[in-house]
Amino acid sequence: MTEDEAWAALARVVDPELGVDIVELGLVYGLEVGPERVKVTMTLTSQGCPLHGVIVDGVERALERPGGPDVEIEMVWDPPWDPDRIGSSGRRALGDPTTT
């Protein structure tokens, strides 16, 4: 798996509550792709996010490949997620009228 393929796979993981993918929401802080491991450093919109398991499962399913590298997810809370991390298409999807 290449880094571009991994980013594309992560962009297909949608936060079911917001309906926007986790990359566009700015939840993915880092991605390391190697022959034996794909490591995702990410956060959620809040530490008590009720969809934690759903999103983590989605990331694992998106990146797992038969015979491929292991998937490691590191959940971090520092820096805390902030709505300013949302990309422009995510803002449009969330109805931000100031986004063109």
Residue pairs with C-beta under 8 A, 6 or more apart in sequence:
1 9
1 33
1 38
1 63
1 65
1 68
1 69
2 33
3 31
3 33
6 31
6 33
6 38
6 63
7 23
7 31
9 62
9 63
10 21
10 22
10 23
10 28
10 31
10 40
10 59
10 62
10 63
11 21
11 22
11 23
11 24
12 21
12 62
13 21
13 22
13 23
13 55
13 58
13 59
13 62
14 20
14 21
14 22
14 58
15 21
15 22
15 25
15 27
15 45
15 51
15 55
16 51
16 54
17 51
18 25
18 45
18 94
19 93
20 86
20 90
20 93
20 94
21 90
22 28
22 42
22 55
22 58
22 59
23 87
24 86
24 87
24 89
24 90
24 93
25 45
25 85
25 86
25 87
25 90
26 81
26 82
26 84
26 85
26 86
26 87
26 90
27 42
27 43
27 44
27 45
27 55
27 81
27 85
28 40
28 41
28 42
29 41
29 42
29 43
29 76
30 39
30 40
30 41
30 42
31 38
31 39
31 40
31 41
32 38
32 39
33 69
34 69
35 69
36 69
36 70
37 69
37 70
37 71
37 72
38 63
38 68
38 69
38 70
38 71
38 72
39 72
39 73
39 74
40 59
40 63
40 71
40 72
40 73
40 74
41 74
41 76
42 59
42 73
42 74
42 75
42 76
43 75
43 76
43 77
43 80
43 81
44 51
44 52
44 55
44 75
44 81
45 81
46 81
47 77
49 55
52 75
56 73
56 75
59 71
59 73
60 71
60 73
63 71
64 71
86 94
88 99
88 100
91 98
91 99
92 99
